[in-house]
Amino acid sequence: MAQPVDEVVLTLGQPYEQVRTQSRSTLPPIQPNAAWGGYVLRPAKFRFADSRFGFTTPPAKFLNVGYDNHGNVWSVSLSPQVETLPLDESMAILTDLQNQFRRGGWKPFHSSTNRPIEDTQTARDAIRACHAPTTRWQADNKYQVSLNIRCFRTDDRPNDERYLITLDLSFPLLEDNAGDN
């Protein structure tokens, strides 16, 4: 029988140990009295369980849950993929995540400089040129997400186009500029 895919389930502000209990993952135990983070040891989906602003990612090989010195979750960083991907597959993940944000009521944030990443030829050309576009989203004044995509090339395979997506979720860290939405 196949083992179910690991999944980290949380909302920001929850106790880290509660997240470990309600998740099916390899998150390590908390480091008492330390602001730290736990990394998964094998790929896991991430489910942000906020009743209004929730979303789910594909399995991530890199997934870190940050917590404060009181043991409460304050951030999540992940790459929602288990390996670097071709551009078509990367764009499908980016598009799906942004569509989940839109459906959940998230709004583009700092959008004059960090517009949503659309699947257009112009965006693809910028990504291929390794410009690493970033988009930011805000859920009311509760949460912020930064989402970006960048080139990933190795010296031994310089013509192999691969891409890495990064998603960072936290409580609001930035303020929007007036008229910037």
N, C-alpha and C positions, 0 to 999 in steps of 0.2 A: 504494500500500500504506500502511496505517495504521502509524504508529510506535508501538511498545509504550509503555505508560504508564510514566513514570519511577517508580523505587522506590529508597528509601534503606533499606539493610539493615545492621544493626549489633547488637552487644551493648555494654553499658557497659564501659568499660575498654579497649576496642580502640583502636589507633592511628587517629587521624582520617584519615590518608592511606590506610590500609587500607580504611576505610569508603568513601572516595571511589572506590577501585579496584574494590571488590566491588559497588558500587551503580551503578545507571543513573540518574544525576541531574545536576543543575547545581550541586552543592555546590562552592564555590570552594576553591582551594588554601589550605593552612594558613598562618596568620601565625606565623612562627617565634618561639619564646620568648615567646609571648603566650597568656594565658588568654582565649579568644575563642570565637566560634561562627560557623558557616557556615550561610547561609540558601539554600534552593532558590530558583531564579529562575522555575521553572514548577512546576505542581502535581506532587506525587509521593506515592505510597503510602509508608507507613512500615511496615517489618517488623522487629519486635524479634526477633532470631534466637536468643535463649536457648533451648537444647534443651528445657527444662522449662517455662519461664515465657513463652514467645514469644506474640506476638499480631500482628495486622495491622490497619492502619487503611485507611479509604477515602483517595483522593487528598486531599492537603492543599495549599492555596495558601501557607499560612504553616507552615514547618517549619524549625526551628533546631536544629542539632547543636552543643552546647557542648563545648569541650575545655579541658583544663588547660594550664599552661605547658610540660608535657612532651609535648603533642600527643595525649593520650589522652582519649577521649570520656568525659564525666562527666554529661551531661544531654541531654535532648531535650525541646523544647517545640513543640507543633503544635496547629493547629485542623484536625481531620480532616474537612475539607469545602473546597470550592473557592469557596463563597459562603455568605452567611448563608442559613439555611434556615427553612422553616415548622416549627412545633412537631412535627407528625407525623414528618417526616423526621429532625429532630434527635433525637427520642425513639428512633427506630429505630436510629440510630448509637450512642447511649448504651447502649441495651439490648444491642446486639451486642457492644460493647466489654466491658461488665461480664460478659456471658456468657462471653466469651473468657477474662477474668480468672478467673472461677470454675472453668472447665474446666481452666485451667492451674495451679490451686493457689494463686492469689492469695487473700488474705483481707482483708475489710474492716478498716480501720485507723482508729483514733479514731472508731469507729462510734457512740459515744453522741452525738456532735455532728455527725458527717459520715457519715450512713447512706448505703448504696447508693441511687442515684436510681432509684426504681421508676416504672413507667408507670401511675400512678394519677391520679385526678381531683385529689386533694389536691396531688400533686407538680406536675401541670400548672398548677393555680391559682397555686402559689408561683412557678413559672417565669414565668408570664404577668404576675405582679405584680412581676417583676424582682428577686426575692430571691436569684438566682444560687446555687442549691444546689451544694455541692461534696461529693464523696465521695473518700475516700482508700483505697488498697489497698496491701498489702505482700506481697511474695514472699519468704517466709522472712525472713532478715535481709539479703537481697541487694539488693532494689530496692523503691522506693516509686513509686506513681503518684497524682497528684492529677487529678481529672476534674471539670469543672464546665460549666455551661451558663448563659448570661446573655442578657438581652434586647439586641436591636440595633435601634434605631429611628433614623430620620433626620428632621430637621425638615421636609423636603419631602414625606415620606410617613409622617406620624405614626400612621396606622391600619394600616400594613403590618407585621404581626407577623413578625419574623424573629429567629433565634437563632444564637448563636455558641458552639461547644463548644471548650474548651481542655483539652489533656492535657499534663501535665508529668511526665516520667519521670526518676528520678535514683537514685543510691545513697541509702540511708537518711539522711534529714535530721532526722526527728522520732522521738522515742521514744513508744511507746504508754503511756498511763496504766494503772496496775494495774487490772485488771478491765474495761478499755475495749476490747472486741473483739467 
